[in-house]
Amino acid sequence: MSATESVAPGIERLLAESRGRMPRAVAARERRVELAVGGTFAVAAVLTAFLAGTGRTLDWSDAVLAVAVLAVASLVVFEVGSLYTQPTQVAFVPMLFVLPPELVPLFVFAALLAGKVVNALSGQLAPGRIMMAAADSWFAIGPALVLVAAGAPSAASAAWYVLAAALLAQFAVESAASFVRERLHGNASVREELTESRWIYLVDTLLAPIGFAVALAATGRPWALLLPLPLFLLLLIFARERTARLESLLELSSAYRGTAHVLGDMIGHDDTYTGSHSRSVVELSVGVAEELGLDERRRRNVEFGALLHDVGKVAIPKQLINKPGPLNAQEWTVVRTHTVEGQRILEKIGGLMSEIGAVVRSSHERYDGGGYPDGLADEAIPVESRIIFACDAFNAMTTDRPYRAALPIEGAITELEANAGTQFDPRVVGVLVAQVRDRYGLPA
């Protein structure tokens, strides 16, 4: 894994939460959610089995074989945020053509249940989470109903549009069940759900033709259901490699966050005012970023950028940083190099910190192009930097310094509004002022 590899912070957060949840005992809320979602699946599966007969004969030896193969497939897990995907499609599709389709949801549940029991016995899953097999089985309902409606055709006689409808029905039912489940758990937004599901459904779509080929091979030869087992072994190797990469990714993310806070503490140790100032700017900046609707990656950049926007001051002579009076032109020239120095320090760390370095470099650019070090203007300035610049200025105006007293809050607000569109991004000023008035109970 290269140092620059990363995933969206929201998905990274969900992945960490999901990993922590699996070996943990089921909480009361989780139990209620799983009983609700799993219980409605059980009702749907039983109704499908008893009310949608197709007349296809059930061979119990075929059923045991199909369930065993699907159970093995369920042990191969690729993590995707708070969700995961498995190569179950290769074993599930043949089930629809070898067994009576109306019974397939129940057999899918049996297979997933067996897989979770194995995971629980190996210590990878808390025993109470075995119950989640029912909610995980929702994907089988849609295709089963499509095959029932089509008269339970054999793999050789199934029309292409029946196969397409079965796949779309699988995605539709699984998406609805997953969305309800995650929302009840309070784990993911709609955007995060869509981000995760795209990858999962791509995998299922690519594996579906392989599953259909196995179904064709198993027509009259049930032993052909065993053909995917070598594939599952290969995918298990890949899944373990992916798990190792994700573990490295989470460790790297934790290291970045730790590095940011160590640097922040270093600033505070070197200059008490700068340290407390940076922490105050973080709080303001994160609030503005959230109100502006920035995605999680940009919000993280705002948080780290605000914390480290003054890190370059460690390279500036202390007599200038702590000078009790105003700086002259030559001294200002030196002090203004701190944004470039900050970027240089962060780029030496590399990876995510290089991205934060670009934010730090532009954290003193003016909206009208009169800032430093590059004279950027308007949208050419990263939005994270525009947010930090305004919040930095507000905090500086409302803080006592040796050479001047702090402005009252209303005075600082007046300054921000007077310079909106010239020094500051007007949209950022509008959000910042609203938040400040709300925080201090000032009239709008």
Secondary structure, DSSP 4 states (H G I P E B T S, - for coil): --TT----HHHHHHHHHHHHHTTSPPPHHHHHHHHHHHHHHHHHHHHHHHH----PPP-HHHHHHHHHHHHHHTT--EEETTEEE-TTHHHHHHHHHHS-GGGHHHHHHHHHHHHHHHHHHTTSS-GGGGGGHHHHGGGGHHHHHHHHHTT---TTT--HHHHHHHHHHHHHHHHHHHHHHHHHHT---HHHHHHHHHHHHHHHHHHHHHHHHHHHHHTT-GGGGGTTHHHHHHHHHHHHHHHHHHHHHHHHHHHHHHHHHHHHHHHHHH-HHHHHHHHHHHHHHHHHHHHTT--HHHHHHHHHHHHHTTGGGGGS-HHHHT-SS---HHHHHHHTTHHHHHHHHHHHH-THHHHHHHHHHTTT--TTS--SSS---GGGS-HHHHHHHHHHHHHHHTS-BTTBPPPPHHHHHHHHHHTBTTTB-HHHHHHHHHHHHHHHT---
